[in-house]
Amino acid sequence: MKRAFAAAMLGGAALALPVAAMAGVVVKSTGPSATKYPVGTKLGDDVRITLKDGDAVTVLTAQGTRVIKGAGTFRVGDRPQVASDRFASLTRKRAATRVRTGAVRDGIEGEVTNPSLWYVDITRSGTVCLYDLATVRLWRPATEGTATYRISAHGDTDAYADVTFDDTVTVAALDPARLPVSEGGHYMVTGPDGTTTAHLNFVLLTGDFEAPDALAEALIARGCSVQLETLANTFEQTAEAAG
């Protein structure tokens, strides 16, 4: 009897313990107060933030996202949290070498967006986080016409590979035999008209990040800002669509 009573008391005490405030990470911040809540800032549910007209802060947690817009003072945990079923598809390690436009339309009606964090946007310069540098997939936002892009190693005119996108195809593979990609290496993308469209360098991700906020922090730590922007925009659109 005493043991049962003690167990009951312990159970009651456990139920009485306060629930820890869920922490989130800021993945997008715009408006006059953006410098107060920069990307990478940790915000718990109990934190209050003060925003001005035109401010918008997107906070990513393990369960979803919160979009907070000014003006006013808001408790982060009071904002509705919206889970996104897009996270799994956006972060899936895809094996496809070519994707046609019909498979990647999203967001604004008719707009073509990058369907995967692991497809390299050949129009955006920056650091790219990948799990495998031997299976690099290149993505172009253009949807019409056949076009050939050249990817070359910085400072080595003999190290390059040409990648051709067929009409309506937005994703194509970079042949590792023609141009091996190395971590920390710098590469230049040249368009069909001879102009430079992007400067890229690559870093390897280690470990799987199953929670959105954990992946966001990894992208921030490694400087993969273009992929972080894609992740943030996807969750922001989901939250806004949910009202």
Long-range contacts (C-beta under 8 A, 24 or more apart in sequence): 21-45, 21-46, 21-47, 21-77, 22-61, 22-62, 22-63, 22-77, 23-61, 23-213, 24-59, 24-60, 24-61, 24-66, 24-76, 24-213, 25-59, 25-60, 25-61, 25-213, 25-216, 25-217, 25-220, 26-57, 26-58, 26-59, 26-60, 27-58, 27-59, 27-60, 27-216, 27-228, 27-231, 27-232, 27-235, 28-56, 28-57, 28-58, 28-229, 28-232, 28-233, 28-236, 29-56, 29-57, 29-58, 30-54, 30-55, 30-56, 31-55, 31-56, 31-70, 33-57, 33-70, 39-220, 39-228, 40-217, 40-220, 43-76, 44-76, 44-77, 45-75, 45-76, 45-77, 46-75, 46-76, 46-77, 47-75, 47-76, 48-73, 48-74, 48-75, 48-76, 49-73, 49-74, 49-76, 50-74, 58-232, 58-235, 58-236, 58-239, 60-212, 60-213, 60-216, 60-231, 60-232, 60-235, 61-212, 61-213, 62-211, 62-212, 62-213, 62-214, 64-212, 64-235, 64-239, 65-212, 65-235, 65-236, 65-238, 65-239, 66-239, 67-236, 67-239, 67-240, 80-239, 80-242, 82-235, 82-238, 82-239, 82-242, 84-212, 84-234, 84-235, 84-238, 84-239, 86-234, 86-235, 86-238, 87-212, 87-234, 87-235, 89-115, 89-116, 90-115, 90-116, 90-117, 90-230, 90-231, 90-234, 91-116, 91-117, 91-118, 91-209, 91-215, 92-116, 93-118, 93-131, 93-132, 94-118, 94-119, 94-137, 95-135, 96-137, 96-171, 97-137, 97-171, 97-172, 97-173, 98-166, 98-169, 98-171, 98-172, 98-173, 99-169, 99-170, 99-171, 100-168, 100-169, 100-170, 101-143, 101-168, 101-169, 101-170, 102-168, 104-170, 104-171, 107-233, 107-237, 112-141, 112-143, 112-170, 113-141, 113-230, 114-139, 114-141, 114-230, 115-171, 117-227, 117-230, 117-231, 119-171, 120-200, 121-198, 121-226, 122-149, 122-151, 122-189, 122-197, 122-198, 123-197, 123-198, 124-198, 124-226, 125-198, 125-199, 125-200, 126-199, 126-200, 126-201, 126-223, 126-224, 126-225, 126-226, 127-200, 127-201, 127-202, 127-203, 127-222, 127-223, 127-224, 127-225, 128-200, 128-201, 128-202, 128-203, 128-224, 128-226, 128-227, 129-202, 129-203, 129-204, 129-205, 129-218, 129-219, 129-222, 129-224, 129-227, 130-202, 130-203, 130-204, 130-205, 131-204, 131-205, 133-176, 133-180, 133-181, 133-182, 133-183, 133-202, 133-204, 134-176, 134-180, 134-181, 135-173, 135-176, 136-173, 136-174, 136-176, 136-181, 136-202, 137-171, 137-172, 137-173, 137-174, 138-163, 138-171, 138-172, 138-173, 138-174, 139-170, 139-171, 140-165, 140-170, 140-171, 141-170, 142-170, 143-168, 143-170, 144-168, 147-191, 147-192, 148-192, 149-189, 149-190, 149-191, 149-192, 149-197, 150-189, 150-190, 151-179, 151-187, 151-188, 151-189, 151-190, 152-179, 152-187, 152-188, 152-190, 153-179, 153-185, 153-186, 153-187, 154-185, 154-186, 154-187, 154-188, 154-199, 155-186
